[in-house]
Amino acid sequence: MKILETNRLILRHQILEDLDSLYELYRDPEVKQYIPDAPRTYQETKEELEWFFKGHPKYPQLGLWATIHKKTNQFIGRCGLLPWKIDDREEVEVAYLLAKKYWGQGLGTEAAQGVARYAFDRLHLRRLICLIDPENQASIRVACKLGMAFEKEFEYRHGRCLVYATSREDDVRR
Ligand SMILES: CC(C)(COP(=O)(O)OP(=O)(O)OC[C@H]1O[C@@H](n2cnc3c(N)ncnc32)[C@H](O)[C@@H]1OP(=O)(O)O)[C@@H](O)C(=O)NCCC(=O)NCCS
């Protein structure tokens, strides 16, 4: 099922046929450099894919979605919205990950902006965050281009990360 569309991308629910492409992404050490909880094996990748088949099992409006490059019809990444509980607060993270071949063309920003617009306009969420490894400069740039600002640090089971946040009222696109 299609979730949203941008100029160059379609985001839709993942299907079993995406598994090999998703595994290719997660096999690339550079792609998962700042994603410590990324699946490590084909089986773990399959489990993650199945977990998000119809959206997040507990919050079906959220999830990780196949990101399809319209021009080539290729699966080039997985982006979406993930639920978190941070400091006793329910949060929704904008998540983005693309194959290296597609970096540096504005597609990460385009996907993230499409997801944020969908979250604010269609799901009527009031606040969005990004959880970012302090070394991940590309991701920090994408978060800033969403109108997010650094809010705090967060210690979770994989280490320290930065919380960037924006609220619907701050949304720069309005
Ligand atoms: C983060 C990611 C999606 C960005 O994708 P992208 O398509 O290359 O991003 P864009 O082309 O839209 O670039 C966004 C901004 O980041 C900057 N940028 C890109 N790579 C960078 C790098 N390695 N260091 C510093 N800045 C970088 C770009 O210059 C651009 O900023 P600008 O418009 O001010 O010039 C991509 O790097 C990725 O998939 N990384 C691996 C997964 C990941 O870490 N996801 C985030 C987890 S929190």
The ligand as a MOL file (V3000), in Angstrom:
LIG
                    3D

  0  0  0     0  0            999 V3000
M  V30 BEGIN CTAB
M  V30 COUNTS 48 50 0 0 0
M  V30 BEGIN ATOM
M  V30 1 C 21.3500 10.4630 6.2450 0
M  V30 2 C 21.0910 10.1650 4.7670 0
M  V30 3 C 19.6880 9.6140 4.5680 0
M  V30 4 C 21.2410 11.4840 3.9870 0
M  V30 5 O 20.8890 11.1930 2.6440 0
M  V30 6 P 21.3270 12.1220 1.4090 0
M  V30 7 O 20.3950 11.8230 0.3020 0
M  V30 8 O 22.7800 11.9740 1.1200 0
M  V30 9 O 21.0290 13.5650 2.0080 0
M  V30 10 P 20.8990 14.9110 1.1850 0
M  V30 11 O 21.5420 14.7760 -0.1700 0
M  V30 12 O 19.4720 15.3040 1.2500 0
M  V30 13 O 21.7960 15.8820 2.0320 0
M  V30 14 C 21.3390 16.4310 3.2260 0
M  V30 15 C 22.3790 17.3780 3.7900 0
M  V30 16 O 23.4250 16.6240 4.4200 0
M  V30 17 C 24.6800 17.0520 3.9390 0
M  V30 18 N 25.5390 15.8740 3.9580 0
M  V30 19 C 25.3700 14.7430 3.2590 0
M  V30 20 N 26.3460 13.8710 3.5800 0
M  V30 21 C 27.1260 14.4970 4.4920 0
M  V30 22 C 28.2750 14.1120 5.2190 0
M  V30 23 N 28.8210 12.9120 5.0630 0
M  V30 24 N 28.7990 15.0070 6.0930 0
M  V30 25 C 28.2480 16.2180 6.2600 0
M  V30 26 N 27.1380 16.6310 5.6190 0
M  V30 27 C 26.6020 15.7730 4.7270 0
M  V30 28 C 24.3920 17.5540 2.5360 0
M  V30 29 O 25.3950 18.4380 2.0990 0
M  V30 30 C 23.0600 18.2410 2.7350 0
M  V30 31 O 23.1980 19.4860 3.3480 0
M  V30 32 P 23.1280 20.8490 2.5050 0
M  V30 33 O 21.8410 20.8010 1.7440 0
M  V30 34 O 23.1880 21.8990 3.5430 0
M  V30 35 O 24.2990 20.8150 1.5860 0
M  V30 36 C 22.1520 9.1570 4.2170 0
M  V30 37 O 23.4290 9.6580 4.4850 0
M  V30 38 C 22.0180 7.7690 4.8240 0
M  V30 39 O 21.2070 6.9590 4.3910 0
M  V30 40 N 22.8860 7.4640 5.8260 0
M  V30 41 C 22.8880 6.1360 6.4360 0
M  V30 42 C 21.6980 5.9040 7.3280 0
M  V30 43 C 21.6400 6.9140 8.4560 0
M  V30 44 O 22.6340 7.2190 9.0960 0
M  V30 45 N 20.4320 7.4050 8.7050 0
M  V30 46 C 20.1650 8.3610 9.7630 0
M  V30 47 C 20.0670 7.6800 11.0670 0
M  V30 48 S 19.7100 8.8650 12.3720 0
M  V30 END ATOM
M  V30 BEGIN BOND
M  V30 1 1 1 2
M  V30 2 1 2 3
M  V30 3 1 2 4
M  V30 4 1 2 36
M  V30 5 1 4 5
M  V30 6 1 5 6
M  V30 7 2 6 7
M  V30 8 1 6 8
M  V30 9 1 6 9
M  V30 10 1 9 10
M  V30 11 2 10 11
M  V30 12 1 10 12
M  V30 13 1 10 13
M  V30 14 1 13 14
M  V30 15 1 14 15
M  V30 16 1 15 16
M  V30 17 1 15 30
M  V30 18 1 16 17
M  V30 19 1 17 18
M  V30 20 1 17 28
M  V30 21 1 18 19
M  V30 22 1 18 27
M  V30 23 2 19 20
M  V30 24 1 20 21
M  V30 25 1 21 22
M  V30 26 2 21 27
M  V30 27 1 22 23
M  V30 28 2 22 24
M  V30 29 1 24 25
M  V30 30 2 25 26
M  V30 31 1 26 27
M  V30 32 1 28 29
M  V30 33 1 28 30
M  V30 34 1 30 31
M  V30 35 1 31 32
M  V30 36 2 32 33
M  V30 37 1 32 34
M  V30 38 1 32 35
M  V30 39 1 36 37
M  V30 40 1 36 38
M  V30 41 2 38 39
M  V30 42 1 38 40
M  V30 43 1 40 41
M  V30 44 1 41 42
M  V30 45 1 42 43
M  V30 46 2 43 44
M  V30 47 1 43 45
M  V30 48 1 45 46
M  V30 49 1 46 47
M  V30 50 1 47 48
M  V30 END BOND
M  V30 END CTAB
M  END
